[in-house]
Amino acid sequence: MSQIEKSPVVELVETRGHTTGAEWLSRYSSSLMGVFGTPQRVLVRGAGCLVWDADGKEYLDLLGGIAVNAMGHAHPFVTSVISSQLATLGHVSNFFTSPTQIALAEKLLELTKAPAGSKVFFANSGTEAVEAAFKLARRNSGADASAGEGGIVKRRTKIIALEGAFHGRTMGALALTAKAAYRAPFEPLPGGVVHIPFGDIDALLDAVDETTAAVFLEPIQGEAGVRPLPAGYLQAAREATTKAGALLILDEVQTGIGRTGKWLASEDAGIVPDAVTLAKGLGGGFPIGALVTFGPETSSLLTAGQHGTTFGGNPVATAAALATLHAIESQRILDNVRTVGERLRSKLAAVDGVTEVRGEGLLIGFDLDADIAPAVVTAGLDAGFIVNSPGPRTIRLAPPLILTAEQADSFIQALPTLLQTAKDAAQ
């Protein structure tokens, strides 16, 4: 009996006898909205860094659900904690709290080195965490400040983001996202957002003024092809926003929770932001997002009734996050991220056809010498590797943080053949 047939979940959902991947995809197209296009495969099971599709094919998952599955698939400790919590208390609404919610908030304040008076708001995803941060920025309007010269209060209405930014697809987050193809169908978007050139400190200093409510930054732009901010940029942003009375909000949805070998990608900058958004790897595969506000002044901007969520911070999600953080700490996963990440980047740079390698830890982007990245993704699937192409000649890797050196090497060994297959397909 195959692993697929043994799965009680597949037995529960299957009503038409044995179903192949092609049959599942036919049913998908008949029942699900086509906002994601056609799925590449129907995945039914995972273990560690490996997943299997409905036809029994095995893949090395080098995307990790787009940086979500921090401890891999079906991690024994994480799954046991989730099951135990769900069997004890699953949901209580925001009229109540739970020990796991409080403990997770305390843990995040500890890991982010937040000063006294800092707070946490829990959501269900990265885009929801950014929506909360967007509203936080709106509250930093200066409207409650004392009148300045001439008795006039200059309201802060401008919010600054970067070209190439991706902050999500809900309306506030979409206003911060730069890609025109994502924005245009839904305009007019919430106003006041200005996009400035990526990595240009002079452009940043010119844009931040007394009308600026907040600056949103990703320390490494993931969807733009894994582009790290240049050295000194975060420090300059901190100085400029402090001077102007604006908030510095860091979007670490993709880069946080150990992805770069640190709890936050921004740690080395030596700054204290006003807020940080987290999600993706935080729940180890279970949906959760968080907004961490730093210090009492920023933390008091959103007051009772001004924001909320039905499911955010529920006992199961917060238990999943606590289990994930505990596993990362107890198994010294950050060391593995740094070691295997450096190994991958070093070996990628030596592959013929790879022109540039970027990133930190296990968030890696590498450019190719031709516009073949989508074809490499296809060739990778055929060969048993899951990767992503955020651009025509860029491949992104964001595997589980438990990726082994041997697994990384297996991809490096296969890559020259994948590149050649992709080039042959393009001819």
Secondary structure, DSSP 4 states (H G I P E B T S, - for coil): --HHHH-HHHHHH--SSS--HHHHHHHHHHHS-GGG-S-S--EEEEEBTEEEETT--EEEESSHHHHT-TT-BS-HHHHHHHHHHHHH-----TTS--HHHHHHHHHHHHHTTPPTT-EEEEESSHHHHHHHHHHHHHH-SSTTSPP-GGG------EEEEETT----SSHHHHHH---HHHHGGGPSPPS-EEEE-TT-HHHHHHH--TTEEEEEE-SEETTTTSEEPPTTHHHHHHHHHHHHT-EEEEE-TTTTTTTTSSSSTTGGG----SEEEE-GGGGTTS--EEEEE-SHHHHTSS-TTSS--SSTT-HHHHHHHHHHHHHHHHTTHHHHHHHHHHHHHHHHHTSTTEEEEEEETTEEEEEESSS-HHHHHHHHHHHTEE-EEEETTEEEE---TT--HHHHHHHHHHHHHHHHHHHHHH-
